[in-house]
Amino acid sequence: MRAVTSVEELRRMARRRVPRMFFDYVDGGSWSEKTRWENSADFGQLHLRQRVAIDVSERSTAARMLGNDIRMPVAIAPAGLTGMVHADGEILAARAAQKFGIPYTLSTVAICGLEDLADNVEEPFWFQLYVMRDREFVDGLMDRAASVGCPVLVVTLDLPLSGNRHRDVRNGLSSPPRPTLRNLAELVTKPYWCRAMLGTRRRSFGTLAGHIGNLDDVSALAKWTDGQFDPSLNWSDVKRIRDRWKGKLIIKGILDPEDALRAVECGADAIVVSNHGGRQLDGAVSSISALPAVVSAVGTSVEVHVDGGIQSGQDVFKAIALGAQSTYVGRSMLYGLGAMGEQGVTRVLEIIHDGLHKTMGLCGVVSVDEIGPHNLVFGEVETRIRQALPAAE
Ligand SMILES: Cc1cc2nc3c(=O)[nH]c(=O)nc-3n(C[C@H](O)[C@H](O)[C@H](O)COP(=O)(O)O)c2cc1C
């Protein structure tokens, strides 16, 4: 097979292999998808500062996240329905991440359940919690996560209700796909996906099974989500979660410095600067552009992580340069998974690792701790040129 050299290639391969409704669920954003696309486009606006003649023969991408040694400053973001992108997707992605030496986060609305994943992987993983209306159930989820050995809970705050995702509505997103003529006709063109899916029993929300009715056919995901998730979610809930959860706590979905400070007050160990991959508030700023203000607001009181639009080692380097302790990948992982299962996720991680390792070398940096704003070049091209020219007579 031809060597795959970029996440974009895996995205195209996933588009060919995964049924449209699930590819679009991954690929799309909310409303006009402006924020979804700006997340990655804004990385493209940043320039790296090339340095030469510095001995970079011994470089390391090793980093730390909440006290854990990791191979590079990247973790896998929680993603609902991962097991619909590829059969047993959560297990495959978690194995790829663990073999690579980075954390995997399981979503509340994953296809593979908490206990099921714990039985099928070698190492502990992180659990992402949505605060649902039934708070007793939410407490039970935390207890279950603790009892399968999750060391970290990631509480997502940016989905008190669903953003309108037009592609999902158009495609009639359901899990599993309804046997309409259109869906059946499409499935014939996706033999790779079908073959794997026929070999698994995991086709509905594993962690939620048995607790919430009508799970066999979540025919309108957004409607279902709005029925289960709680728009009254507020900081007192976060405090309550902090009191109950004994492990490390990450608050995800922060874009505003004031919210970041509230999360710190509530006892978070880390926050994730995130707009949910542009799937919630369309028109919100990109995560990378929101990062510096959050970093300066919280200082060193908590770790600041970021996600949204990361597709390469250069993107990771830029995020670290702007003050992130670490990053997460959502879609990049899902494209790899849809394209080639576990092997595809591994390939994504290799591409990002290789890009980061080489970018460090070309910027004259040998360790992740050394990366900072001094590794970036700021300003519009014309302004930079004008400033560099001798002053006009
Ligand atoms: C298909 C998909 C499903 C997602 N499901 C969840 C979820 O269940 N819980 C959550 O906190 N975030 C979820 N997210 C958001 C991701 O955790 C992450 O914030 C986002 O994907 C980062 O942007 P990126 O995809 O550009 O890397 C999801 C994202 C995608 C693409």
The ligand as a MOL file (V3000), in Angstrom:
LIG
                    3D

  0  0  0     0  0            999 V3000
M  V30 BEGIN CTAB
M  V30 COUNTS 31 33 0 0 0
M  V30 BEGIN ATOM
M  V30 1 C -17.4590 12.8750 16.3110 0
M  V30 2 C -17.1550 13.6340 17.5550 0
M  V30 3 C -17.7800 13.2690 18.7480 0
M  V30 4 C -17.4960 13.9540 19.9210 0
M  V30 5 N -18.0610 13.5350 21.0940 0
M  V30 6 C -17.6920 14.1320 22.2570 0
M  V30 7 C -18.1450 13.6220 23.4950 0
M  V30 8 O -18.8570 12.6210 23.5520 0
M  V30 9 N -17.7590 14.2630 24.6250 0
M  V30 10 C -16.9530 15.3760 24.5990 0
M  V30 11 O -16.6250 15.9420 25.6390 0
M  V30 12 N -16.4990 15.8690 23.4250 0
M  V30 13 C -16.8360 15.2630 22.2700 0
M  V30 14 N -16.3390 15.7310 21.0780 0
M  V30 15 C -15.3970 16.8660 21.0850 0
M  V30 16 C -13.9580 16.3500 21.2180 0
M  V30 17 O -13.7360 15.8000 22.4830 0
M  V30 18 C -12.9430 17.4660 20.9730 0
M  V30 19 O -13.2560 18.5580 21.8020 0
M  V30 20 C -12.9170 17.9130 19.5220 0
M  V30 21 O -13.0770 16.8120 18.6690 0
M  V30 22 C -11.5890 18.6010 19.2110 0
M  V30 23 O -11.5640 19.0570 17.8950 0
M  V30 24 P -10.9350 18.2370 16.6630 0
M  V30 25 O -11.9400 17.1770 16.3190 0
M  V30 26 O -10.8010 19.2550 15.6010 0
M  V30 27 O -9.6390 17.6150 17.1160 0
M  V30 28 C -16.6130 15.0570 19.9020 0
M  V30 29 C -15.9990 15.4240 18.7040 0
M  V30 30 C -16.2530 14.7140 17.5480 0
M  V30 31 C -15.5580 15.1140 16.2810 0
M  V30 END ATOM
M  V30 BEGIN BOND
M  V30 1 1 1 2
M  V30 2 1 2 3
M  V30 3 2 2 30
M  V30 4 2 3 4
M  V30 5 1 4 5
M  V30 6 1 4 28
M  V30 7 2 5 6
M  V30 8 1 6 7
M  V30 9 1 6 13
M  V30 10 2 7 8
M  V30 11 1 7 9
M  V30 12 1 9 10
M  V30 13 2 10 11
M  V30 14 1 10 12
M  V30 15 2 12 13
M  V30 16 1 13 14
M  V30 17 1 14 15
M  V30 18 1 14 28
M  V30 19 1 15 16
M  V30 20 1 16 17
M  V30 21 1 16 18
M  V30 22 1 18 19
M  V30 23 1 18 20
M  V30 24 1 20 21
M  V30 25 1 20 22
M  V30 26 1 22 23
M  V30 27 1 23 24
M  V30 28 2 24 25
M  V30 29 1 24 26
M  V30 30 1 24 27
M  V30 31 2 28 29
M  V30 32 1 29 30
M  V30 33 1 30 31
M  V30 END BOND
M  V30 END CTAB
M  END
